[in-house]
Amino acid sequence: MCGIAGLFYPGTPKPVEPGRIAAMCDALAHRGPDGSGIWTAPGVGFGHRRLSIIDLAGGRQPMATDDGELTVTYNGEIYNFAEVRAELEAKGARFRTAGDTEVLLHGWRAWGPELLPRLNGMFAFAIHDAARQSLFLARDRMGVKPLHYIELADGALAFASELKGLLAHPLVRRELDPAAIEDFMGLGYVPDDACIVAGVRKLPAGHFLLVERGKPVPQPRQWWDVDFSRRAKGSAADLAAELTEHLRAGVRSRMVADVPLGAFLSGGVDSSAVVALMAETSKHAVKTCTIGFEEAGHDERAYAGEIARRFATDHRERVVAADDFALIDTLVGAFDEPFADASALATYRVCELARAEVTVALSGDGADEALAGYRRYRFHAAEERARGLMPAPLRRAAGALGAIYPKADWAPRVLRAKTTLLGLAEEGAAAYAKGVGVTGPALRARLYNPAMTRTLGDHVAEARYWRTMRAAPARDGLDAAQYADFKHWLPGDILNKIDRTSMAVSLEAREPLLDHRLIEFAATLPPAMRIRAGQGKWLMKKAMEPYLPRDILYRPKMGFVTPVTAWFRGSLVDEATGLARSTRLATWFEPKAIEALAADHRAGRADHGRTLWQLLVLDRSVARLFG
């Protein structure tokens, strides 16, 4: 795992000042504390910060071929590099190093962009081809590794792993894009098709960008997609056996490292499955770590301990205080753009704990998206069935009832019918987009000031979900919802969170449950193999029954829950009140509306904890980025 940065002039090959590349890389030093390198040539310059994982002595970057024709700077891991290397050696390629970086150089020479489908890994890399006078940027299928880029006033295209790497270049203008605030307020993160700094773009997951000298910078091209339109056939037992093999292959491939390796263990299904399969493969005790919380309702240490004992892991745990919000400024610096998933606080702490013992940690991220583990998928699938049975007049009547039904956040879930009633009156894509968001369109409209409303025009954060779900290669609404989450939620929230929090402490996190072969298989599973009898991830749980106890497999999902609602009625009550006085927020929001929001929350008339957290994060992020 590393940090990369660079410059390429598509027009006149102007000289590249090494000091500028160095400054961009220095901003990414946390991603690679073990070494750095800079390479420049007419019209191009690459930089690299290294976290040494494989081939500790020979993997220094930027790396060039013997003839100097190709140069690469690369962040990530290619898990099948040995197989690709063998294929290249059979073609006559000669290797000087033992790691995966050189595979990219010889692979580009042999196959060009067709190299990408041969790779199984997480990566973002840049290759300069002197003969073709070109720059090639590529990002892995799921978007595990980030890559930002921008066209500068002097004609250069600049790229970097994180936004802070680009901002270290003096020609990057710090101008805020208001549309990104709408995206952030709606979704809780700035998605990969947007950036809070105007002009900056993120290379989408599963895409590449080929820039050739003498030609304008083109649009990125997609090289991979997940297809939900096909259906696997077979019995539950046969499909469970096939899923187990995919899980096993994903875990084994990610256990290759020349440094200490371990796993995050929450005691949930996903991390427990990863640890079980690691223990099956490892000759030594698997190193595991978990964090607990002071509140019993949020503490999973007992479940994690049960798994640790079952598989005789070398286990460590730490209790995190419920008021750990002091970490907010650290996270604002790590994420650059505003990021409102408060579970990032706990994720940072577990990464910090892991880094004390290991350099690489396997996580359980990805199974919920691949196998429909989130509760919202069950709700959406049920609502889609209801929509199919209800005539239009009845759906409209449900919407009218929902409009007057009280919003009862305090009530048992079965009595909280307002959202369901309103959702039944809407198209499935529109209803799901609201459900996956944070602050809904109506509340955002009340918070924005007139100038912001005029600026946004018809731009709506949820619109990207509508478009994606309507065009999805899918057979039903569940397929479409999962597909849209792969495009937006997974790279924008989940993978963004684990990348930034792990890299902030110089830890490499690997996601075996996002192996593309597993994802492609899971997308073909019939809906009943994903959701059955009120259980999400049904087939995965069946597949793991020989490995994990039922109280782990079938207990209610918890996850990292951060008590922001309680914070803004207690320890952060003054922060909530102070948001209405922020001159930065007043640029886009009505101070009186924020004041009323905080007052209603404090009095218990409504639960606006997540929105208040968004506003607090936004205020601090904007201050850090734009002064």
C-alpha positions as a printed NumPy array, in Angstrom:
array([[  0.   ,   0.   ,   0.   ],
       [  1.373,   3.337,  -0.967],
       [  0.728,   6.881,  -2.089],
       [  1.309,   8.018,  -5.666],
       [  1.385,  11.394,  -7.405],
       [  2.513,  12.795, -10.719],
       [  2.29 ,  15.265, -13.594],
       [  1.918,  14.754, -17.351],
       [  1.823,  17.406, -20.066],
       [ -0.394,  16.188, -22.941],
       [  0.589,  19.193, -25.062],
       [  4.056,  20.688, -24.999],
       [  6.36 ,  18.443, -22.914],
       [  7.368,  21.106, -20.413],
       [ 10.051,  20.412, -17.808],
       [  8.744,  18.994, -14.541],
       [ 10.235,  20.396, -11.363],
       [ 11.119,  17.479,  -9.033],
       [ 10.351,  19.678,  -6.042],
       [  6.704,  19.883,  -7.029],
       [  6.436,  16.117,  -7.237],
       [  8.189,  15.866,  -3.873],
       [  5.713,  18.289,  -2.271],
       [  2.754,  16.287,  -3.597],
       [  4.258,  13.068,  -2.244],
       [  5.153,  14.597,   1.112],
       [  1.449,  15.31 ,   1.617],
       [  0.914,  11.541,   1.293],
       [  3.72 ,  10.463,   3.638],
       [  1.264,   8.646,   5.957],
       [  0.432,   6.272,   3.088],
       [  4.062,   5.243,   2.7  ],
       [  6.437,   5.848,   5.627],
       [  9.025,   3.262,   4.505],
       [ 10.508,   5.127,   1.548],
       [  9.995,   7.586,  -1.274],
       [ 11.081,   8.079,  -4.851],
       [ 10.817,  10.652,  -7.628],
       [ 11.338,  10.264, -11.368],
       [ 11.102,  12.961, -14.034],
       [ 11.562,  13.164, -17.792],
       [ 10.532,  15.81 , -20.364],
       [  6.825,  16.443, -19.892],
       [  6.278,  13.922, -17.1  ],
       [  7.078,  13.25 , -13.456],
       [  6.104,  10.493, -11.015],
       [  6.379,  10.287,  -7.24 ],
       [  5.869,   7.457,  -4.785],
       [  5.577,   6.914,  -1.028],
       [  6.078,   3.288,  -0.018],
       [  4.594,   1.069,   2.652],
       [  6.692,  -2.067,   2.21 ],
       [  4.633,  -5.284,   2.076],
       [  6.135,  -7.61 ,  -0.572],
       [  9.712,  -7.785,  -1.927],
       [ 10.958,  -5.425,   0.763],
       [ 14.36 ,  -4.916,  -0.859],
       [ 13.474,  -4.861,  -4.55 ],
       [ 10.145,  -3.083,  -4.887],
       [ 11.259,   0.541,  -4.905],
       [  9.286,   2.963,  -7.068],
       [  8.85 ,   4.681,  -9.434],
       [ 10.091,   1.632, -11.349],
       [ 11.237,   1.558, -14.971],
       [ 12.014,  -1.134, -17.501],
       [ 15.67 ,  -1.762, -18.344],
       [ 15.37 ,   0.273, -21.544],
       [ 13.684,   3.163, -19.742],
       [ 10.735,   3.055, -22.117],
       [  8.121,   2.316, -19.435],
       [  7.841,   3.743, -15.925],
       [  5.22 ,   2.976, -13.282],
       [  4.098,   4.365,  -9.938],
       [  1.644,   2.094,  -8.215],
       [ -0.5  ,   1.827,  -5.088],
       [ -2.024,  -1.5  ,  -4.075],
       [ -1.513,  -5.234,  -4.318],
       [ -1.865,  -7.686,  -7.221],
       [ -2.804, -10.947,  -5.511],
       [ -2.29 , -13.141,  -8.579],
       [  0.965, -11.513,  -9.648],
       [  2.836, -14.84 ,  -9.588],
       [  0.45 , -16.348, -12.166],
       [  0.584, -13.269, -14.392],
       [  4.353, -13.192, -14.075],
       [  4.589, -16.832, -15.185],
       [  2.455, -16.045, -18.229],
       [  4.707, -13.107, -19.109],
       [  7.884, -15.126, -18.612],
       [  6.493, -17.69 , -21.038],
       [  6.267, -14.817, -23.53 ],
       [  9.941, -13.953, -22.975],
       [  9.739, -11.254, -20.283],
       [ 12.709, -11.104, -17.904],
       [ 12.16 ,  -9.914, -14.328],
       [ 14.672,  -8.192, -12.044],
       [ 12.506,  -8.112,  -8.914],
       [ 10.346, -10.554,  -6.948],
       [  7.271,  -8.375,  -6.332],
       [  4.129,  -7.372,  -8.182],
       [  5.116,  -3.914,  -9.461],
       [  7.257,  -5.143, -12.332],
       [  4.342,  -7.294, -13.536],
       [  2.528,  -4.079, -14.461],
       [  5.408,  -2.91 , -16.657],
       [  5.783,  -6.143, -18.595],
       [  2.026,  -6.633, -18.664],
       [  1.499,  -3.218, -20.258],
       [  4.142,  -3.968, -22.868],
       [  2.507,  -7.305, -23.711],
       [ -1.186,  -6.414, -23.569],
       [ -1.742,  -2.665, -23.159],
       [ -5.086,  -1.931, -21.441],
       [ -6.018,  -5.616, -21.782],
       [ -3.638,  -6.161, -18.881],
       [ -6.354,  -5.023, -16.482],
       [ -8.799,  -7.967, -16.742],
       [ -5.891, -10.324, -15.977],
       [ -5.28 ,  -8.675, -12.586],
       [ -6.871,  -9.763,  -9.335],
       [ -6.185,  -7.076,  -6.802],
       [ -6.718,  -3.614,  -5.414],
       [ -4.8  ,  -0.926,  -7.253],
       [ -4.428,   2.551,  -8.645],
       [ -1.421,   3.081, -10.889],
       [  0.105,   5.267, -13.566],
       [  2.297,   4.083, -16.441],
       [  4.264,   6.405, -18.705],
       [  4.989,   4.94 , -22.13 ],
       [  7.789,   6.929, -23.79 ],
       [  7.347,   5.245, -27.168],
       [  3.62 ,   5.975, -27.296],
       [  4.033,   9.38 , -25.615],
       [  1.187,   8.474, -23.277],
       [  0.047,   8.338, -19.671],
       [ -2.135,   5.429, -18.529],
       [ -4.091,   5.701, -15.256],
       [ -6.101,   2.745, -13.942],
       [ -8.21 ,   1.896, -10.897],
       [ -9.323,  -1.491,  -9.582],
       [-12.758,  -2.994, -10.141],
       [-14.405,  -2.035,  -6.848],
       [-12.567,   1.217,  -6.165],
       [-10.613,  -0.029,  -3.158],
       [ -7.73 ,   2.291,  -3.986],
       [ -8.44 ,   5.969,  -4.75 ],
       [ -7.083,   8.174,  -7.543],
       [ -7.777,  11.898,  -8.055],
       [ -6.776,  14.031, -11.031],
       [ -7.13 ,  17.569, -12.399],
       [ -6.152,  19.543, -15.5  ],
       [ -4.04 ,  22.553, -14.521],
       [ -3.798,  26.028, -16.058],
       [ -0.301,  25.326, -17.44 ],
       [ -1.597,  22.357, -19.443],
       [ -0.49 ,  19.607, -17.053],
       [ -2.646,  16.751, -15.863],
       [ -1.895,  16.182, -12.17 ],
       [ -2.869,  13.034, -10.249],
       [ -2.565,  11.824,  -6.666],
       [ -3.912,   9.132,  -4.356],
       [ -5.638,  11.699,  -2.16 ],
       [ -6.961,  15.205,  -2.62 ],
       [ -4.284,  16.59 ,  -0.294],
       [ -1.637,  15.42 ,  -2.772],
       [ -3.165,  17.574,  -5.512],
       [ -3.636,  20.537,  -3.179],
       [  0.122,  20.561,  -2.568],
       [  0.547,  21.786,  -6.176],
       [  0.426,  25.615,  -6.328],
       [ -1.697,  25.707,  -9.497],
       [ -4.624,  23.816,  -7.966],
       [ -7.224,  26.471,  -7.148],
       [ -9.085,  25.952,  -3.885],
       [-12.534,  26.795,  -5.19 ],
       [-15.516,  25.053,  -3.596],
       [-18.144,  23.333,  -5.742],
       [-21.562,  23.937,  -4.072],
       [-23.055,  20.878,  -5.808],
       [-20.735,  18.733,  -3.685],
       [-22.363,  20.141,  -0.538],
       [-25.747,  18.959,  -1.818],
       [-24.214,  15.55 ,  -2.561],
       [-22.654,  15.364,   0.89 ],
       [-25.817,  16.423,   2.716],
       [-27.88 ,  13.929,   0.765],
       [-25.539,  10.926,   0.877],
       [-23.192,  11.56 ,   3.799],
       [-20.103,  11.549,   1.565],
       [-18.954,  13.228,  -1.639],
       [-19.383,  10.481,  -4.261],
       [-16.821,   9.433,  -6.818],
       [-18.468,  11.43 ,  -9.618],
       [-18.005,  14.673,  -7.651],
       [-15.423,  16.563,  -5.577],
       [-15.731,  19.455,  -3.173],
       [-12.799,  21.181,  -4.909],
       [-14.019,  22.408,  -8.288],
       [-12.179,  20.859, -11.226],
       [-10.885,  17.806,  -9.368],
       [-12.117,  14.44 , -10.624],
       [-11.881,  10.918,  -9.233],
       [-11.119,   8.089, -11.617],
       [-14.19 ,   5.831, -11.264],
       [-13.85 ,   2.261, -10.042],
       [-13.248,  -0.198, -12.88 ],
       [-12.123,   2.551, -15.279],
       [ -8.911,   3.669, -16.965],
       [ -7.744,   6.908, -18.541],
       [ -5.35 ,   6.874, -21.507],
       [ -3.889,  10.314, -22.224],
       [ -1.843,  10.703, -25.398],
       [  0.435,  13.61 , -26.22 ],
       [ -1.024,  15.99 , -28.757],
       [ -4.61 ,  15.023, -27.903],
       [ -7.093,  16.428, -25.372],
       [ -7.654,  14.548, -22.124],
       [-10.445,  12.034, -22.9  ],
       [-13.208,  10.694, -20.698],
       [-12.34 ,   7.607, -18.604],
       [-13.229,   4.251, -20.141],
       [-14.897,   1.447, -18.207],
       [-13.025,  -1.865, -18.231],
       [-15.136,  -3.85 , -15.72 ],
       [-18.719,  -3.979, -14.485],
       [-20.795,  -6.307, -12.333],
       [-23.762,  -7.969, -14.036],
       [-26.898,  -8.79 , -12.033],
       [-28.921,  -9.818, -15.105],
       [-27.929, -13.515, -15.117],
       [-29.139, -16.187, -12.701],
       [-27.148, -19.128, -11.392],
       [-28.825, -22.521, -11.336],
       [-28.361, -25.227,  -8.756],
       [-29.469, -26.369,  -5.349],
       [-28.823, -24.343,  -2.221],
       [-26.22 , -26.921,  -1.151],
       [-24.357, -26.717,  -4.464],
       [-24.406, -22.918,  -4.539],
       [-23.293, -22.757,  -0.901],
       [-20.347, -25.034,  -1.707],
       [-19.394, -22.836,  -4.651],
       [-19.693, -19.711,  -2.505],
       [-17.45 , -21.279,   0.135],
       [-14.76 , -21.916,  -2.463],
       [-14.945, -18.283,  -3.604],
       [-14.687, -17.111,   0.016],
       [-11.743, -19.403,   0.634],
       [ -9.947, -18.25 ,  -2.536],
       [-10.482, -14.598,  -1.641],
       [ -9.011, -15.059,   1.827],
       [ -6.051, -17.202,   0.781],
       [ -5.009, -14.855,  -2.016],
       [ -4.888, -11.943,   0.418],
       [ -2.664, -13.68 ,   2.96 ],
       [  0.528, -13.237,   0.909],
       [  2.839, -10.725,   2.62 ],
       [  6.431, -10.37 ,   3.777],
       [  5.334,  -8.46 ,   6.904],
       [  3.11 ,  -9.307,   9.915],
       [ -0.518,  -9.924,   8.917],
       [ -3.743, -10.141,  10.915],
       [ -7.471,  -9.426,  10.8  ],
       [-10.149,  -7.154,  12.198],
       [-12.628,  -9.208,  14.245],
       [-15.962,  -7.712,  15.27 ],
       [-17.748, -10.973,  16.056],
       [-20.156, -10.434,  13.166],
       [-20.683, -12.896,  10.331],
       [-18.301, -11.315,   7.828],
       [-15.183, -10.784,   9.927],
       [-15.75 , -14.125,  11.684],
       [-15.907, -15.896,   8.315],
       [-12.652, -14.254,   7.252],
       [-10.915, -15.297,  10.479],
       [-12.26 , -18.857,  10.199],
       [-10.869, -19.241,   6.696],
       [ -7.571, -17.602,   7.667],
       [ -7.192, -20.074,  10.532],
       [ -7.862, -22.909,   8.105],
       [ -4.921, -21.729,   5.974],
       [ -2.406, -20.37 ,   8.486],
       [  0.202, -22.497,  10.275],
       [  0.384, -19.898,  13.04 ],
       [ -2.195, -18.283,  15.293],
       [ -4.038, -15.57 ,  13.377],
       [ -3.545, -12.153,  14.946],
       [ -6.949, -10.549,  15.551],
       [ -8.13 ,  -7.337,  17.161],
       [-11.429,  -5.811,  18.149],
       [-12.675,  -2.709,  19.862],
       [-15.491,  -2.533,  22.37 ],
       [-17.721,   0.249,  23.597],
       [-18.722,   1.31 ,  27.081],
       [-22.432,   0.861,  26.259],
       [-23.437,  -2.799,  26.429],
       [-25.891,  -2.415,  23.549],
       [-23.045,  -1.48 ,  21.202],
       [-20.331,  -3.792,  22.536],
       [-19.511,  -6.926,  20.502],
       [-16.418,  -8.021,  22.412],
       [-18.127, -11.118,  23.809],
       [-18.889, -12.379,  20.278],
       [-15.397, -11.518,  19.035],
       [-13.922, -13.33 ,  22.025],
       [-16.014, -16.41 ,  21.248],
       [-14.571, -16.532,  17.702],
       [-11.045, -15.82 ,  18.951],
       [-11.254, -18.793,  21.323],
       [-12.851, -21.046,  18.718],
       [ -9.974, -20.503,  16.296],
       [ -7.218, -19.971,  18.902],
       [ -6.266, -16.553,  17.565],
       [ -3.71 , -14.204,  19.077],
       [ -6.381, -11.727,  20.138],
       [ -6.212,  -8.135,  21.389],
       [ -9.035,  -5.791,  22.312],
       [ -9.519,  -2.229,  23.452],
       [-12.49 ,  -0.323,  24.868],
       [-13.334,   2.981,  23.192],
       [-15.051,   5.7  ,  25.184],
       [-18.537,   6.667,  24.079],
       [-17.431,  10.31 ,  23.789],
       [-14.557,   9.674,  21.38 ],
       [-15.675,  12.596,  19.204],
       [-12.423,  14.455,  19.943],
       [-11.033,  12.41 ,  17.047],
       [-13.104,  14.442,  14.589],
       [-10.275,  16.804,  13.604],
       [ -7.956,  13.865,  12.929],
       [-10.567,  12.35 ,  10.628],
       [-11.261,  15.65 ,   8.888],
       [ -7.575,  15.773,   8.03 ],
       [ -7.535,  12.16 ,   6.882],
       [-10.563,  12.389,   4.582],
       [ -9.998,  15.891,   3.117],
       [-13.571,  16.024,   1.814],
       [-16.421,  16.03 ,   4.347],
       [-17.334,  12.495,   5.417],
       [-20.255,  11.935,   7.765],
       [-20.202,   8.19 ,   8.459],
       [-19.559,   8.448,  12.19 ],
       [-18.443,   4.803,  12.332],
       [-15.15 ,   6.13 ,  10.925],
       [-14.279,   7.007,  14.54 ],
       [-14.409,   3.355,  15.567],
       [-12.784,   2.196,  12.319],
       [ -9.836,   4.5  ,  12.955],
       [ -9.444,   3.111,  16.48 ],
       [ -9.451,  -0.524,  15.35 ],
       [ -6.894,   0.311,  12.638],
       [ -4.761,   2.015,  15.28 ],
       [ -4.982,  -1.08 ,  17.471],
       [ -4.109,  -3.407,  14.586],
       [ -1.111,  -1.331,  13.502],
       [  0.544,  -1.881,  16.878],
       [  1.025,  -5.559,  15.924],
       [  0.683,  -5.952,  12.134],
       [  1.25 ,  -4.088,   8.873],
       [ -1.557,  -5.822,   6.942],
       [ -5.096,  -6.535,   8.223],
       [ -7.916,  -8.383,   6.47 ],
       [-11.4  ,  -6.925,   6.857],
       [-14.912,  -8.248,   6.276],
       [-16.049,  -5.341,   4.108],
       [-18.084,  -6.063,   0.987],
       [-20.281,  -9.02 ,   1.912],
       [-23.28 ,  -6.862,   2.805],
       [-23.254,  -5.243,  -0.65 ],
       [-22.546,  -8.485,  -2.504],
       [-24.984, -10.749,  -0.669],
       [-27.706,  -8.31 ,   0.445],
       [-26.837,  -8.134,   4.125],
       [-28.179,  -4.66 ,   4.89 ],
       [-31.657,  -4.34 ,   6.378],
       [-32.51 ,  -1.748,   3.738],
       [-32.296,  -4.446,   1.055],
       [-34.964,  -6.488,   2.819],
       [-37.211,  -3.442,   3.134],
       [-36.661,  -2.464,  -0.506],
       [-37.374,  -5.968,  -1.794],
       [-40.583,  -6.131,   0.263],
       [-41.681,  -2.68 ,  -0.916],
       [-41.004,  -3.629,  -4.53 ],
       [-43.224,  -6.682,  -4.15 ],
       [-45.945,  -4.501,  -2.621],
       [-45.683,  -1.969,  -5.431],
       [-46.16 ,  -4.748,  -7.948],
       [-49.378,  -5.848,  -6.233],
       [-50.877,  -2.433,  -5.507],
       [-52.809,  -0.549,  -8.217],
       [-51.749,   3.053,  -8.781],
       [-54.718,   4.599,  -6.906],
       [-53.932,   2.526,  -3.818],
       [-50.265,   3.541,  -3.954],
       [-51.302,   7.196,  -4.167],
       [-53.561,   6.683,  -1.171],
       [-50.644,   5.18 ,   0.768],
       [-48.595,   8.263,  -0.043],
       [-51.382,  10.569,   1.129],
       [-51.626,   8.632,   4.401],
       [-47.857,   8.767,   4.805],
       [-47.903,  12.548,   4.42 ],
       [-50.081,  12.927,   7.535],
       [-48.734,   9.936,   9.484],
       [-46.608,  11.105,  12.456],
       [-42.862,  10.623,  12.272],
       [-42.15 ,   8.436,  15.306],
       [-38.401,   7.922,  15.587],
       [-38.928,   6.952,  19.226],
       [-41.468,   4.196,  18.517],
       [-40.931,   0.461,  17.914],
       [-39.941,  -0.171,  14.3  ],
       [-43.265,  -1.785,  13.356],
       [-45.021,   1.474,  14.225],
       [-42.671,   3.665,  12.174],
       [-44.759,   3.444,   8.999],
       [-44.328,   6.966,   7.631],
       [-41.281,   6.214,   5.475],
       [-42.799,   2.982,   4.135],
       [-46.106,   4.627,   3.223],
       [-44.388,   7.49 ,   1.449],
       [-42.035,   5.071,  -0.282],
       [-44.857,   2.926,  -1.663],
       [-46.195,   5.96 ,  -3.531],
       [-42.856,   6.517,  -5.234],
       [-40.931,   4.684,  -7.912],
       [-38.611,   2.091,  -6.394],
       [-35.404,   3.888,  -7.378],
       [-36.535,   7.168,  -5.842],
       [-37.644,   5.499,  -2.617],
       [-34.418,   3.499,  -2.268],
       [-32.26 ,   6.57 ,  -2.915],
       [-33.947,   8.354,  -0.014],
       [-33.55 ,   5.312,   2.204],
       [-29.826,   5.024,   1.613],
       [-29.245,   8.75 ,   2.212],
       [-28.766,  10.791,   5.367],
       [-30.577,  14.133,   5.254],
       [-33.655,  13.93 ,   3.036],
       [-34.593,  16.371,   0.257],
       [-37.341,  18.09 ,   2.268],
       [-35.111,  18.84 ,   5.25 ],
       [-32.264,  19.97 ,   2.988],
       [-34.647,  22.367,   1.258],
       [-35.579,  23.866,   4.644],
       [-31.943,  24.281,   5.63 ],
       [-30.575,  25.88 ,   2.434],
       [-30.704,  29.649,   2.047],
       [-32.244,  31.157,  -1.125],
       [-28.85 ,  31.728,  -2.773],
       [-27.897,  28.064,  -2.373],
       [-31.277,  26.955,  -3.71 ],
       [-30.766,  29.093,  -6.838],
       [-27.199,  27.843,  -7.262],
       [-28.208,  24.187,  -7.117],
       [-31.059,  24.568,  -9.6  ],
       [-32.272,  21.059, -10.434],
       [-29.182,  19.287,  -9.037],
       [-30.298,  16.626,  -6.54 ],
       [-27.93 ,  14.279,  -4.723],
       [-30.212,  11.266,  -5.153],
       [-30.488,  11.661,  -8.947],
       [-27.365,   9.578,  -9.545],
       [-29.07 ,   6.677,  -7.766],
       [-32.194,   7.062,  -9.911],
       [-30.151,   6.991, -13.116],
       [-27.988,   4.079, -12.026],
       [-30.868,   1.906, -10.853],
       [-32.935,   2.541, -13.97 ],
       [-30.042,   1.587, -16.249],
       [-28.733,  -1.294, -14.117],
       [-28.04 ,  -4.721, -15.688],
       [-30.607,  -6.187, -13.309],
       [-33.691,  -8.384, -13.199],
       [-35.47 ,  -6.852, -10.217],
       [-35.401,  -4.036,  -7.711],
       [-33.064,  -5.835,  -5.312],
       [-30.535,  -6.331,  -8.107],
       [-30.784,  -2.661,  -9.072],
       [-30.32 ,  -1.463,  -5.48 ],
       [-27.214,  -3.611,  -4.968],
       [-25.817,  -2.517,  -8.32 ],
       [-26.284,   1.159,  -7.432],
       [-24.577,   0.621,  -4.078],
       [-21.604,  -0.934,  -5.885],
       [-21.361,   2.236,  -7.972],
       [-21.877,   4.847,  -5.263],
       [-22.105,   3.682,  -1.634],
       [-19.302,   1.106,  -1.711],
       [-16.521,   3.313,  -3.176],
       [-17.842,   6.571,  -1.709],
       [-18.491,   5.444,   1.854],
       [-17.281,   1.952,   2.82 ],
       [-14.025,   1.748,   0.854],
       [-13.28 ,   5.428,   1.31 ],
       [-13.622,   4.923,   5.065],
       [-11.351,   1.89 ,   5.339],
       [ -8.729,   3.353,   2.992],
       [ -8.44 ,   6.708,   4.773],
       [ -8.567,   5.367,   8.328],
       [ -6.095,   2.543,   7.68 ],
       [ -3.703,   4.703,   5.677],
       [ -3.817,   7.405,   8.356],
       [ -1.952,   4.952,  10.617],
       [  0.112,   3.369,   7.784],
       [ -1.809,   0.084,   7.844],
       [ -2.688,  -1.909,   4.723],
       [ -6.298,  -3.147,   4.819],
       [ -7.342,  -5.937,   2.452],
       [-10.916,  -6.927,   1.578],
       [-11.093, -10.661,   0.685],
       [-14.894, -10.563,   0.425],
       [-14.531,  -8.144,  -2.499],
       [-12.601, -10.606,  -4.649],
       [-14.094,  -9.948,  -8.078],
       [-14.742, -13.643,  -8.706],
       [-16.848, -13.804,  -5.562],
       [-18.687, -10.592,  -6.523],
       [-19.435, -11.838, -10.038],
       [-20.764, -15.115,  -8.636],
       [-22.859, -13.432,  -5.924],
       [-24.514, -11.168,  -8.518],
       [-25.964, -14.247, -10.237],
       [-27.605, -15.662,  -7.105],
       [-31.421, -15.728,  -7.175],
       [-32.955, -13.242,  -4.716],
       [-34.12 , -16.101,  -2.48 ],
       [-30.488, -17.14 ,  -2.012],
       [-29.638, -13.658,  -0.784],
       [-32.711, -12.878,   1.357],
       [-34.863, -15.581,   2.923],
       [-36.979, -15.825,   6.065],
       [-36.044, -12.299,   7.076],
       [-32.315, -13.064,   6.833],
       [-29.941, -11.141,   4.587],
       [-26.795, -12.941,   3.334],
       [-28.824, -16.15 ,   3.663],
       [-26.588, -18.316,   1.463],
       [-23.399, -17.075,   3.099],
       [-24.784, -17.944,   6.519],
       [-25.727, -21.419,   5.315],
       [-22.267, -21.837,   3.781],
       [-20.603, -20.833,   7.069],
       [-22.661, -23.14 ,   9.311],
       [-19.854, -25.761,   9.383],
       [-17.439, -23.053,  10.577],
       [-19.367, -20.664,  12.834],
       [-21.846, -21.12 ,  15.712],
       [-25.473, -20.185,  15.139],
       [-25.412, -17.415,  17.739],
       [-22.836, -15.665,  15.552],
       [-24.531, -16.399,  12.231],
       [-28.088, -15.51 ,  13.135],
       [-27.871, -12.778,  15.742],
       [-29.06 ,  -9.243,  14.812],
       [-26.542,  -7.177,  12.874],
       [-24.843,  -4.458,  14.958],
       [-21.877,  -2.893,  13.218],
       [-19.95 ,   0.103,  14.569],
       [-22.691,   2.303,  16.062],
       [-21.651,   5.795,  17.121],
       [-24.076,   7.581,  19.49 ],
       [-24.237,  10.955,  17.707],
       [-27.861,  11.438,  18.733],
       [-26.892,  11.296,  22.416],
       [-23.804,  13.446,  21.878],
       [-25.849,  16.378,  20.576],
       [-28.097,  16.193,  23.646],
       [-25.119,  15.945,  25.992],
       [-21.409,  16.451,  25.423],
       [-21.83 ,  18.194,  22.039],
       [-24.9  ,  20.272,  22.836],
       [-22.884,  23.504,  22.696],
       [-21.378,  22.451,  19.368],
       [-24.887,  21.934,  17.991],
       [-25.995,  25.367,  19.172],
       [-22.841,  26.969,  17.762],
       [-23.47 ,  25.652,  14.249],
       [-26.101,  28.359,  13.749],
       [-23.385,  30.984,  14.344],
       [-20.941,  29.563,  11.789],
       [-20.196,  32.167,   9.129],
       [-18.975,  29.385,   6.839],
       [-22.232,  27.435,   7.016],
       [-24.219,  30.655,   6.57 ],
       [-22.854,  30.793,   3.021],
       [-25.218,  27.934,   2.112],
       [-27.613,  27.454,   5.038],
       [-30.167,  29.529,   6.945],
       [-28.813,  30.117,  10.47 ],
       [-32.322,  30.206,  11.933],
       [-33.128,  26.873,  10.328],
       [-30.001,  25.318,  11.877],
       [-30.888,  26.879,  15.23 ],
       [-34.384,  25.367,  15.08 ],
       [-32.938,  22.003,  14.035],
       [-30.595,  21.949,  17.041],
       [-33.35 ,  23.077,  19.414],
       [-35.785,  20.38 ,  18.237],
       [-33.107,  17.751,  18.631],
       [-32.035,  18.953,  22.071],
       [-35.643,  18.952,  23.291],
       [-36.272,  15.452,  21.942],
       [-38.953,  16.622,  19.502],
       [-37.009,  15.06 ,  16.629],
       [-33.844,  13.061,  16.007],
       [-31.537,  15.233,  13.917],
       [-28.296,  13.763,  15.262],
       [-26.965,  12.6  ,  11.895],
       [-27.741,  15.935,  10.208],
       [-26.078,  17.881,  13.03 ],
       [-23.047,  15.603,  12.707],
       [-22.988,  16.341,   8.957],
       [-23.065,  20.08 ,   9.569],
       [-20.301,  19.853,  12.179],
       [-18.082,  17.793,   9.861],
       [-18.813,  20.084,   6.913],
       [-17.951,  23.194,   8.907],
       [-14.598,  21.781,   9.983],
       [-13.771,  20.283,   6.577],
       [-14.457,  23.562,   4.778],
       [-12.351,  25.437,   7.323],
       [ -9.448,  23.065,   6.75 ],
       [ -9.689,  23.036,   2.95 ],
       [-10.591,  26.639,   2.199],
       [ -9.644,  28.631,   5.294]])
